[in-house]
Amino acid sequence: MAIALLRRLEEAARAAADVALALDALYRRYFVLERLGEAGAILDELYAGLQAAEESGLARQTGRMLEAIGRVRYTRGEYEEAVHCWGQCVRLYEVTGDLCCGVEARIGLGAVYDAIGDRRSSARFHQDARALLADADEPYLRAKLALNLGVNLRAMGERAEAVRQFELARREAQRSNIREYVAEAHWHLGQCAQDEGDLEPAQALVSAALTLAQACGYTWLGAAAFITLARCYQAQGNDARAFDAYEQGLAVAERIGARPQQTACHHALSMLAEKSGELAVALHHARRHMALELEIKKELAAPDQLRQLQQYDLSQKPPIQKLLELSSGGGERDADPLSAVASLARAAADILRVELVAVWLREGGSAEPVCRALVAPAPLRLAQGDALPADGPYADLQRDLQGTLVIHDLRIHPAGAQLHRLFEPADLRSLLDAPLQLRGRKIGTMSFGQVGERRNWTRDDVLFGCHIGHLVEHILSDREHREVQTQLERSNQELEQRVQSRTVELQGALRALEESSLTDPLTGLRNRRFLLQHLDNDAALSARHCEGGTSRIVSAPGSDLLMFMVDLDHFKEVNDTHGHQAGDAVLTQIKERLRRVFRESDYLVRWGGEEFLIVARATLRSKAAMMAERVRTTIAGQPFVLPDGTQLTKTCSVGFAAYPFITSAPRAVPWQDVVDIVDTALYAAKRAGRNAWAGLSAGAHASPDGLLTRFRASPQQALQRGELVLATNLDPQQVQAAL
């Protein structure tokens, strides 16, 4: 009944153009379906709702959609997507103050940390959520948080405290009649009893949880409770009942798409079947277990992906904030300089998240670098105060080092063998060396090492390392010039300016890095990489609109993607006659002209050379010819101004087509192939006379089976058969002959 009423509310809100109310109703409908284990069925609607919320500037509803999508993804074991969604929720909370969204996202991120085995980080996320709830009387959120805290504590072996949290969750849930969490608290308490070997109380609690979950339709817990019951039966030696319980749990887990639960069931069923001699059944379940486990582990395969989580860990400051605070702190003027360097080395290990940091200094004119600060994961052969042999390859390298040396794999380091011996027993794999200088003379090196696994140093790592190296230089400069107070103050001011300048550079680089990677440097338009990152989602949404299977929150003016390929005619003549600088000037003026025709929300991409690809989003395909004519007249209607003041009139040719290409079978022709069709139309227009446009669309007799093959073999025959329709401002017969 709730689902039906909420759907009616959505429809009424859409009819009244009340986007916020429609999205709120969609979120509540997801909330009900999530309890029933059926939220995955409306994932497309949630994504459409997210797009509608973003387009309407509704920050609170955007957070709710992201939180819901993250929960669906997490249930399926798609942790990276869940982290992406919940991380955005954490940032949006600062804008919206939506307590539910902020707490749910932190609990979810803590659950991901639990899933990857990092219990302490998980606990910190849950403590962040607890801090947000400190002054709020929210029984639902308090019960959910207590359940997750209990899971974390139980995993860390703190069962007594875990039981206390589960009892707290049960009380909070009973206080507001949150039946699904009353059931879940029973299940967790049953698991704790099972941990202690109290099988009868465990079985009673889990059976009660299963009964309560079935009574309120809490499907996810049904699968989990069956698994726990099966383990109780196994511990009692009743393999037959255990096998049946695992099969029941597997059926529920498959219905709701819970891959972690499916993995556990398949593994247990495989072992039980093998024990009873049913080898074919055992093999089947073992294969399914391995396949599902590989899918889940792909989500967390690379250390770099795990590091993405760190930006959402609010209980610890992000590296850039720590670096800024370290920079502004300077260092104690009256402290021993070498103690200050050692303290800086410890801070550097935390900021760069490395296990090994060493500071090598040449002092008193000595040719031998001496280790004056050392941070290491365990005692090494090297100790603080040890000198590096002056005739070794690593000392030679330090002496000649001009800039930062970045070595991702120590096996290719010029002094790799010596470094392995030097840092034994630590398994050094990657090294970053930043030279240290004072007034132009080399005084040593600061080294950052990754132990146990290779690390691909990022631009941020290099910038942070260099920045920290400059802080070391600052400390050493202070020691060398302490007796000359006036000179010391002047030196400190210069160094502080360098620190501030580099900090500003670092902040700007961080902001500009992603934007620059998606932008053509000459024209300022987007590049192919941008299109490849964004167009799949637009194409999928357009196809779903065409199929009619998605409930649309906001009525768009059109669901088509119109693709235009624009090519300047005789552009080579500009370079040959006026030079490449003139050609660049023409290309840079294209952006402003295309913006007269297309909207801010459309994609303008420099495709290559003098070719430009434009994707007009959510636009009726019936407007394509009109827009192509506007492009043609806009390019030709005003001369381009060259650097020497010369005015040059240029024309262009345009090809276009719409995605989906065949509306009755929207996925039959991928958007990449539609781009090829657009390219064919463009070159037909050029061969037929230039300063023209030509567009191709699917005819009434178009069959999706083999259409692309027939088109590529003979576009003319496809036109004659009525599978394609040509639109052009030239003589159609002339353009058809040019295809």
PABA-176340 format. One record per residue: y, z, x of N, C-alpha, C in turn. Coordinates in steps of 0.1 Angstrom, whole numbers, plus 5000, padded with zeros to 4 digits. Example, Ala and Ser with C-alpha at 12.3 -4.5 7.8 and 13.67 -1.06 7.14 Angstrom:
<nodes>
494350785132495550785123496750785132497850715128498950715137500050795129
</nodes>
This chain:
<nodes>
498850005008500050005000501350005009501250085019502450085028502649955034501649885039501749755045502349655035501849655022502349565012503849595009504249725008505649755005506549715016506149745028506949705040507149555041506049475038506149335038507149285028507149345016508149305006509549345010509649455017511049495022511549395032510649355041510949245051511449125044510749075034511148955028512448965021512649085014513949105008515049105018514849175029515949185039516249045045515148965047515448825053516248745043515848765030516648685020518048725019518348855022519748905022520348895036519648825045520248805059520548935066519749045062519949175069518849185080519249135091518249125102517749255107518749355108518349485113517349555104517549545090516549605081515249535082515249405083513949335084513149375096513849395107513149435119512649575118513449665112513049805110511749805102511749725091510549715083509349665091509549565099508449505107507949615117508849685123508349795132507549895124507949935113507150035105505749975101505749845098504449785095503549785107504149755119503349765131502749905133503650005130503250145132501950175123501950125111500750145103499550075108499749945111498649865116498149915129498949975138498550025151497550135148497750225138496750325135495450275130495550155123494350095118493650005129494249995141493649915151493849765149494849725141495049585137496449535142497049605151498449565155498449435162497349405169497249275177497449155168497149175155497249055146498649015143499649095146501049065143501849055156501149025168501849015181502848905180502448795174503448675174504648715166504448795155505548835147506448935155505849015163506649105171507449035181506848935187507648845197508848775190508548725178509548655170510648755167510248875163511248985160512049015172511449025184512149055196513248945199512848815197513848705199514948725189514648755176515648765166516648885169516048995174516849115178517849075189517249005199518148975211519248875207518848775198519848675194520948745186520548845178521548915169522249025176521949055189522649165196522249305191521049315186520649445180519849525191520549615198519849675210518749775205519049855195517949945190516749875186516849775178515749695173515049625184515749575194515149515206514249615213514749745215513849845221512649875213512749875199511549905191510549785192510949665192510049555194509349555207510149585218509549595231508549715232508849825226507949935226506649905219506649835208505549795200504649695208505349595213504549495221503849555233504549645240503949725251502749795247502749855235501549935231500349845228500649725222499549625219498949585232499849545242499349495255498549605262499049735261498349845268496949865262496849855249495549875243494549765247495049645250494249535254493849545269494449645276494249655291495149565299496249505292497149415299498349495304498049565315498949675320500349615325500249505332501549445338502449415327502049345316502849315304503449445298502549545297502949665291504049735299503949735312504949795321506249715319506149585319507449505317508149545305507449555293508149585281508649735281507849825285508249965285509349995295509349925306510449935316511749895310511849785302513049745295513449855285512449915278512850025269513550135276513050175288513750285295515150245298515450125302516850085304517650085291517050035280517750025268518150165262517250265265517550395260518950445264519350405277520650445281521750385273521450275266522450215257522350265243521150275238520950305223520850445221520250525230520050665228518950685218518050585215516950595205515850685211515850805207514850905212513450855211513050805200511650765198511250655208512150555209511850445219511850495233512750585237512850635251511650715254511250805245510050895247508750815247508550725238507350645237507150565249508250505255508150415267507750505279508250615280507950705291506450755290506050785278504650825276503750715280504150595276503350475279503250445293504350455301504350435315503450535322503550665317502650765323501150735320500850675309499450635306499050525315499950435319499550325329499250385342500050485347499750555359498450625359498150685347496850745346495750645347495950525341494950425341494650375355495650375364495450335378495050445387494950565382494450685390495550765397496850735394497950805401498350915391497651035392497851135382499151205383499651225396500851305398502051225393502051095395503151005390503151005375501951005369501851005355502451135349502151245356502751375351504251375352504851305362506251305363506851225351506251115347506751045335506651135323505551205321505451285310506451405310506751455322507851555323509151495319509451375323510651305319510751295303509651265297509651255282509851395276509251495283509451635278510851675279511551635289512951665291513851605280513451485276514251415265513951495251512751545250512451615237512851765237513451815247513651955249514452015236515451945231516251995220515951925207514851855206514551775194513351825187513451845174512351895166511651765160510751705169510051585165508551615166507851665156506451695157505551585161505851465156505051345160505151315175506351315180506451285195505951405203506251525198505751645206504151645206503551605195502051605195501551495204502251375204501751265212501951295227503051355230503351395244502351505249502051605241501051705244499651645247499251545238497951485240497951415254498951335257498951265270499051355282499851465281499851565291498551625293497851655282496451715283495551615290495651485287494751385294494951385309496251395312496651395327496051515334496251635327495851765333494251765334493651715324492151715325491651625336492351515338491951425349492151485363493151575364493351645376492551775378491651795368490751915369491352045364492552035358493152155353492852175338491552215335491052205322491652315313491852435318492452535310493852495304494652445313496052395309495852275300494852195302494652075293494352125279493452225278493052275265494252335258495152395265496352455259497252345254497352235261498152115256497552055243496252045243495551985232495652075219495652205222495852295210497252285205498252275215499652255211499752125203499152025207499251895200498651905186497551985184496952005171497852075162498552185167499452265159500652175154501252105164502352015160501951915150500751855152500351755142500051805128499451935128499151995115500452035108501452075116502752115110503352005102503151875106503751765098502751675092501451725091500351655085500251515092500251505105499951385112498451375115497751325105496351335105495651265117496151155122495551085133495551175146496651245147496751325160495951455158495851505146494851625144493451575148493051455144491751405147491651385163492651335169492651305183492551435191493251535187493251665193491851725193491151715182489751755181488851685191489051555192488251475202488551515216489751535220490051585233489451725236489551805227488951945228487451935230486851835222485451815224485051765238485951675243485651635257485751745267486751835265486851945274485652035273485152055261483852135260482752065267482651935266481651855272481751875287482951875293483151895307482552025312482652125303482052255307480552265304479952165299478552165296478252235283479252265274478952315261478752205251477552155251477252025244477352045229476852155223476852175209478252185203479152275209480552275204481252135206480852075218481551945220481151845209479851845206479351745196479951775182480151905179480751945166482251905166482951925176484351885177484551735176483751665183483851515183483451455170482351515164481951465150483051495140483751615141484851645132485951545135486251505147487251415151486951275145485651235145485251105140485451105125485051215118485251225104486751215100487551285107488951285104489651155107489151085118489750955121489350855110488050855106487650765096488350785082488650915080489350945067490750895067491450885078492850835078492950695084491850635087491850495092492350485106492150585115492550585129491450515137491450385137490350305142490150325157491250325165491050335179490250465183490650575176489950695179488450685175488150615165486750595161485950545173486450435180485650385191485550485202486650565205486550665216485650775213485650815200484750925196483250885196482950765193481550725194481050725208481950685217481650685232481350835236482150925232481951065236480651125230480451095217479151135211477951085218478050955222476950895230476650965243477751005249477551085262476951215260477251285248476651405245475151385242474851285235473351255233472651225246473351155255472651125268472451255275473351345275473251475282472051555276471851535263470751605256469351535258469451415265468151335267467751255255468651235245468351145234468951015236468350925244468850795247468950705235468050715226468050625214469350645206469650775203470850795196472150755204472050775217473150745226473350595225472250515225472450365225473050325212472650385201473250345188474750385187475050495193476450545193477350445201476850405213477550315221477750185214476750135207476850005200477950015189477950135182478950155172480350155178480550225189481750225196482250095201481250015206481549875211482049785199481449795188481849715176483249745173483649875172485049905169485949855180485649885193486449835204486649685204485649615201485849465200486749425188486649495177487449465166488949485169489249585176490649615179491149565192490249495200490649435212490849535223490249655223490449755234489549725245490049655255489149615266488649735275489349835278488849955285487650015278487750035265486650095258485449995257485649865256484549775257483849785270484649795281484049805294483149925295483650035290482750155291481450145283481550085271480350075263479349975269479849865274478949765280478249825292478949905301478349965312477250055308477550145299476550245294475350175288475550075279474450005273473549935283474249885293473449815304472549915311473050035314472250135321471050185312471350205299470350255290469250155288469650025286468749915284467849895296468449905308467549895320466550015321467050125317466150245318464950235308465150165297464150155287463350025289463649945300462849825303463349705296464449705288464949585281465849515291465349435300466149385311467049275306466649195296467549085291468849145285468649255277469749325271470649385282469949445292470749515303471549405310471049295313471749185320472949135312472749125299473849075290475049175291474749305289475849405289476449415303475649405314476149415327477149305330476749185325477749065327479049085320478949135307480149155300480949265306480349365311481049475318481849425330481149345338481749295350482949205347482749115337483849025333485049095328484849195320486049275314486649355325485949415334486449495345487349405354486849285357487649195365488949155359488949135346490149105338491149215340490749335337491649455338492149475352491249465362491749485376492649385381492649265375493649165379495049205376495149285366496549335362497149425373496249485381496749585391496249555405495949425408495249385420496149405433497449375431498349365443499149495444499249545456500149665458501549645454502049515456503449485452503649505437502549475429502649495414502749645411502049725418502049865416503449925419504049865429505449915433506449885422506149785413507049755403507249885394506249965393506350085384507350185389507550185402508450285408509850275403510250165398511650155393511850225380510750255373510750325361510450475362510250525374509950665376511250745377511650795366512950865366512950995373511851055376511751185383512051165397512051045402512351015416513450915417514450925426515550835427515050705433515550595428515150465434515650445448514950365456515250355471516750325473517350235465518750195468519650315466519450405456520250525454520050625466518850635471518550725482519250665495519250535496519950475508521450495507522050485495523450505494523850645497523050745492523250885494523150915509522150855515521950875530523150825537523650705533524750645540526050735539526250785527527450855524527350995531526151045533525951175539526351185553526151075560526551065574525651135584525651265584524851335594525751455599525051565602525851685606526451675620527751685621528351665634527951765644527751895640527351995649525852005651525051935644523651935646523251865658522051905663521451835675521251695671521751595679521551455675520151405674519251455682517851415681517151465669517651585665517051645652517551565640518851515641519351435631518651295630518351245641517551115641516151135635515551245639514251275633514251295618515351355613515551375599515751235592516551145599516751015594515450935593514550955603513350885603512450925591512451055588511751095576512251035563513651035562514250975550513950825550513850755561513550615561512150585556511150675560509750655555509750665540510550755534510550775520511250655513512350605519513150495513512350365513511750335525510950205526509550225522509150345518507750375514506750325524506950365537506050335548505450465553504250445560503650565565504050595580504650505587504950525601506350475604507150565611508450535616508550595630509050515639509250555653510650505658511350595665512650565671512450565686512650455693512450445708513850435714514150515724515450515730515350505745516250425751516350425766517550515769517250625777518350725780518550735795519850755798520150785812519850665822519950545816519650425825518250395827517350475821515850455823515450325816514550255823513950125817512850155808512350275807511250305798511750365785511450295774511750355761510950485758511650585753510950715750510950735735509850775730509750805715510450935712511650925705512451045702512351085688511651015679511451055665510150985661509251055654508050995649507551055636507350965627506751005614505450925613504350995610503050935610502151005600501150925595500250985584499251095590499051095603498051185609498451195624497951295631498151295646497751175653498551125662498350995669498151025684497650925691497650935706499050945711499950875704501350885708501951015702502851075710503551195705505051185708505851255700507251255703507551305717508351225724508651255738507951175748506851095743506051015752506850885755506750835768507450715772506450595770507050485768506350355766506350295780505150255786505150195799506050075800506950075810507949975811507449835814506149825820505649695823504749645812504649715800503749665789504449555781503749485773504249375765505249425754504949545749505849595738507249635743507249695755508549725762509249605765508549505770509249375773509849315760509149325750509649265737510849345732510849475733511949555729513249525737512949495750514049475759514749335756513949245751514549105748514849085733514649195725514849175711516249155707516549045700517949005697518249045682517249025673517449055659516249125654516249155641515049225635513849135636512749205641511449135642510549175631510249075623509449095610508049045612507049135613505649095615504849145603504449045594503649085582502249115586501649055596500249075600500249105615499849225619499949275633499149185642498149115637497249035645498048925652499148885647499948775653501148835661501248965663502249035670502049005685503048975693502948945707502249065715502549185710501949305716501049375707500249305699499449365689498349455695497649405705496649495711497149625716498349625723498949745728499349835717499849785706500349865695499149925688497949855686496849915680496350045689496350025702495950145710497050255709498250215709499350315710499350405697499050345686499150425673497850465668496750455676495450505671495550655668494850705658493850645650494350575638495650575636496250505624495950355625495550295613495250155613496450075610497250055620498549985618498349835615498949785604498649645599499949555600501149615597502349535596503449615603504449545609505449615617506849545615507849625614509249585613510049655624510649575633511349635644512849595643513749695643515149675642515749725655516449635663517049675675518249775673518449865683519549965682520449935694521749925691522749895701523949995700524550015712525850085712526850005721527949965714528949885721528349765729527449695722526949575728525749585737525449715741524249725750523049785742521949735745520649775738520249915743519949995733519550135737518250165731517650085723516250115718515950035706514950085699514450015687513950115676514150085664513550155653512450075646511250135646510050065641509650125628509250035618508650075605507350015604506250095602504950035601504150065588503449965584502549985572501150005577500450115572499150155577498150125566496950075571495850065561495749935554496849865552496849735545498049655549497949525549499049435552500149455542501349435547502549435539503349315541503749235531504649125532506049185530506749205542508049265541509049175533509749235524510749165516512149165523513049085517514349085522515049225521514649295509515249425508514749515519513449505522512849595533513649565546513949445549514649405562516049465561516749445550518149495549518149645550517249715543517249855543516949905557515949845564515649885578516849865587517449755586518649735595519749835592519949865579520949955575520650095581519450135580519050265585519150265600518850155607519050145621520550165625521450115617522850135619523250285618522550355609522850495607522350575620521250535626520750585638521750565649522250445650523350415660524550505658524850525645525950615642525750755648524550805646524250945652524350945667523750845673523750835688525150815693525950745686527350725691528150855690527850925680528551055678528151155690526851145694526451235706527151185718527251055721527751005733529251025735529951035724531451045724532051175719531151275718531651395711532851465718532851455732533951515739535351455737535351325732536651265730536851255715537551355710537651365695538351255689539451205695540251105689539350975688538750945700537850825700536650835690536150955689535050985680535550945665536750995661537150965648537350815645537850745655538050605654536750535653535750575661534450515661533750545647533850665642533250705629533850615618535150585618535750505608535250365608535050315621534550175622533150165617532350265620530950265616530850285601531650365595531650385581532050255574533050185579533350055573532149955574531449965585530249875586529249915575529050045574528050095564528450055550529750075547530250035533530149885531530449805542530349665540528949615538528049675546526649635544526049685531526549805526526149845513526549755502527849705503528349615493527549485494527249435506526549315508525149335502524549445504523149475499523149475484524149535478524249545463524449395458525349325464525549185459524349095461523649115472522449035475521349065464521249195461520249235451520549165437521849165434522149105421522048955421522448895433522448745433521148685436520148765441518948705446518148625435517948695424517148625414517948505408519248525405520048425399520048295408520248315421520348205431518948125431517848195429516548135430516348045418517148055407516947975395518047875393518947865403520147785401520247675412520647555408520847445418522147475425522147485439523347525446524547425445524247295443525347205443526047205430525347195419525947175406526147295398525447405402525547525394524647525382523947415379523047405368521747475372520847495362519547555364518647455371517647505378516647415385515347415378514447345384513047325378512347465377512547555387511847675386512247755374513547755370514047815358513347765346513247635345512547575333511147615332510447615344509047645344508847795339509747875342509648015339509948045324510747955318511247985304510747895293510347775296510147675286508747705279507747755286506447785279506647875267507447975268507648065256508347995245509447915248510147835238509247735231508347675239507447575234506447635225505947755229504947825221505547865207506747915208507347965195507647845186508147725192508347605184507147555178505947555185504747515180504247605168504447735170504047825159504847805147506147785148507047755137506447625129506047525137505547405131504247425124503447515129502147545123502347625110503447695109503747775097502947905097502447945109501648075109502448195113503748185116504448305120505548335110505648465106506648515097507948515104508948435100510148425107511148525102511748605111512748705107514048645104514548545111515848485109515548335108516248275098516048125096516948055107516247975115516947905126517347765120518447705125518747565120517747465122516847485131515747395134514847455145513547415144512647475153512247375165512847255165512447165175513147195189512447145199513147135213513446985216514646955217515046815220515246805235514546705241514546695256515346555259516346565267517146455271517046445286516746315292516846295306518046195308518946245316520246175319520246125333520445995336520445945349521745855351522545885361523745815364523345665369524045575363523745435367524345395380523545325388524045275401524645385410524045505410524645615417524545585432523545515437523445485451524645415456525245335448526445265452527645365456527645475449528745575452528545625466527245665470527045715483527245605494526745485491526845375501528345335503529145335492530445285493531445395497531345515491532345625493531845735501530545745504529945855512529245955504528446035510527646135503528546245497529646275504530646375499531146335485531446205484531846155471530746165460529546135464528446145455528246295450528346385459528246525456529346565446530546515448531746545439531446495425530846375424530446315410529446415404528446455411527346535406527846675401528846725409529346865405530146855392530746735389531546715376530646695364529346675366528446645355528346765346528246885352528047005344529047025333530347005336531347035327531246925315530846805318530746705308529546735299528446775305527346805296527546925287528347015292528747135284529547095271530246985272530946935260530046895249528846855252527846805243526946915238526447005248525347095245525947245244525147335239525547465236525147555248525747675248525447775259523947805259523347815248521947855247520947745251521447615253520547505257520347515272519247455277518947455291519447325298520347345307520847225315520247235329519447135333518647145345518947025354519147045367519246935376517746905380517346795375515946755377515646705391516546635397516346575410517346465412518046465424518946355427520046345417520146235410521246215400520646225386519446285384518746295371518946445366519246455353519446585347518546595334517946705333517046725321517746835312517946805300518546895290517546925279517347055276516547095265517447165255517647105244518447155233517447235224517647365223516747465217517147475202516047495194516247515179517147415173516847285175517747175170516947075162517547035151516846935143516646805151515446745151515146625158515946505153516446515140517246405135518546385141518946495149520246485156520146425170518946385174518746345188519546225192519546115184520245995187521746015188522246095178523646125178524046195191523246295195523546365208523446275220522446185220522346095231523546005233524145965221525345875221526545955226526546085222527646175227527646185243526346205248526246215262526746085269526245975264526645845270528145825270528845845258530245825258531045935266530546055266531246155274531246125289530046075294529946045308530845925311530845825303531545705306533045705302533445805293534745805288535845855297535545915308536545975317536145945331537045895339536645865353536445995361535545985371535246095380536246095392536746205396537746215407537046245420537146155430536546175443537446265452536946325463537746415471539046345476539046215478540246155483541246115472540946155460541746125448541345995441540445915446540045795440539345835426539645755416539045775403537945665401536845705397535645625396534945635383534845525375534145525362532645505364531845585359530445575360529845585346528745515344527945525331526645585334525945615323524645675325523645615315522345645317521345605308520645735304520145735291519545855285518245815279517245905281515945895274515746025267515146025255514946155248513746145239513246265236512046285227512146425223511346465212511346595207509946665209510046795211508746875211508846975199507746985191506446915193506646765190505846685198505946545197505346495184504146555180503546525167503546655159504346655148504546775141503346825134502446735130501246765123500246835133500346805146499446865156500346905167501147015166502147045175501647075189500447115191499947145205499247035211499146915205498346805210499046745223500346745223501046685235501846805241501446855253502246965259503646915263504447015264505946985267506046905280505146935290505246865303505046715301504146675291503946535288505046475280505746555272506846505265507946475275508146545286509046515297508746375302507446345304507046215310507446105300507246135287507646035277509146015277509946115279511346105280511746025292511046045303511345965315511045825313509945785306509645645303510745585295511245655285512345605276513545585284513845675293515045665302515045535310513845505317513845395325513745265317513245265305513345145296514745115293515545225290517045205288517745145300517345195312517945135324517644995326516344965325515844825327516444725317516744775305517244695294518744675295519444735304520844705305521744815310521244945310522045065314523145095305523845205307524845255298524345255284523145315283522445305270521545425268520945435256520045545254518845485246517645555248516445515241515645645239515045655227514245765224512945725218511945805220510645775215510145895206509545865195509045975186507645925181506946015175505645985170505745915156505045805154505145735141504245795131504345745119503545795108502045775110501745675118500245645120499745705134500545795139500145855152498945945151497945925159496746005159496846085172496746225172496846305184495646275194494546225189493446205198493646075207493846105220494045985229495345925229496345985222497645915221498345895234498246005243498845995256498245885264496945875263496245765271496645635267496745615254497145475248498545455252499445555251500845535254501045495269500245565278500445535292499845395296498845355288498245225291499145105286499745125275500645015269501545075259502745115263503745165253504045065242504144935246504444825237503444815225502144825229501044815218501144945209501445065215501545185207502745165197503845095201504945075192504444975181503744875185503344765175502344825165501544925169500544985160501245095151502445125153503145225145502945365150502245385161502045515167503245575173504145485177505445535183506545465176507745535176508945475170510045485180510745365182511745355192513145365185514045445191515445445187516245415199517345325198518145285209519445225204520445225212521745165209521745025214520644975220520544835225519644755215519444635218518444545211517044615212516444655201515144725202514044635209514144505206513144415213513344415228514544415232514844415247514344545253514544655247514144785252512644795252512044745241510544745240509944665251510544555254509944475265510144545279511144635280511344705292510444825294509744865284508844985285507744965295
</nodes>
